[in-house]
Amino acid sequence: GAVVSQHPSWVICKSGTSVKIECRSLDFQATTMFWYRQFPKQSLMLMATSNEGSKATYEQGVEKDKFLINHASLTLSTLTVTSAHPEDSSFYICSAIVAGDGTDTQYFGPGTRLTVL
Amino acid sequence: ILNVEQSPQSLHVQEGDSTNFTCSFPSSNFYALHWYRWETAKSPEALFVMTLNGDEKKKGRISATLNTKEGYSYLYIKGSQPEDSATYLCALLTGTASKLTFGTGTRLQVTL
């Protein structure tokens, strides 16, 4: 149980285009999902917390107009990288908490490798 | 900014060896310490959630201990196997909206 999928697993796009990444909880409801970014040899850095039916909470230094997050249902959150540039190239990974779980365990997707040319 | 550190960065052991690595974190505002195993091309997998000082948890050949007063946790692997090869991440929960602060991980390679 507690499986999270992420799509696509990798994407290459041209500079200036927008890219949407989907994060789905397959067998549980997730009122809260998280989006992380990882640069080479660095730790997972939290970008934002996504709550179903409300606006996402962004970490300091993360541009909310650049990284649009939508959490429209209890099983789906999307991250859209708008007007992507080469410096946005990174590994993006989402996680979700099982609603009602008191351990705060986060269940992760497999991640998306974004390359902006 | 919370500073969660893991050491060593990487480790190379032979099959059958036992090994351990460290996660250090600030001891103030502690809520919980999470351990994850992350195999290449897969999703990070939750191993342990540790909350109490002196906690010791075990899952098969893997165990972990926690010292919240001095701010560290150890992860032990007994009799390492090639399938244990992965990056092991620790993450600190400070009770703020379930947010985790991750270390950079320890990359373990187990060879025959």
Interface residues (C-beta under 8 A of the other chain):
Chain A: V4 T32 F34 Y36 K41 Q42 S43 L44 M45 L46 T49 T57 I93 S95 I97 T103 D104 T105 Q106 Y107 F108 G109 P110 G111
Chain B: V4 A32 H34 Y36 A41 K42 S43 P44 E45 A46 V49 L89 A91 L93 A97 S98 K99 L100 T101 F102 G103 T104 G105
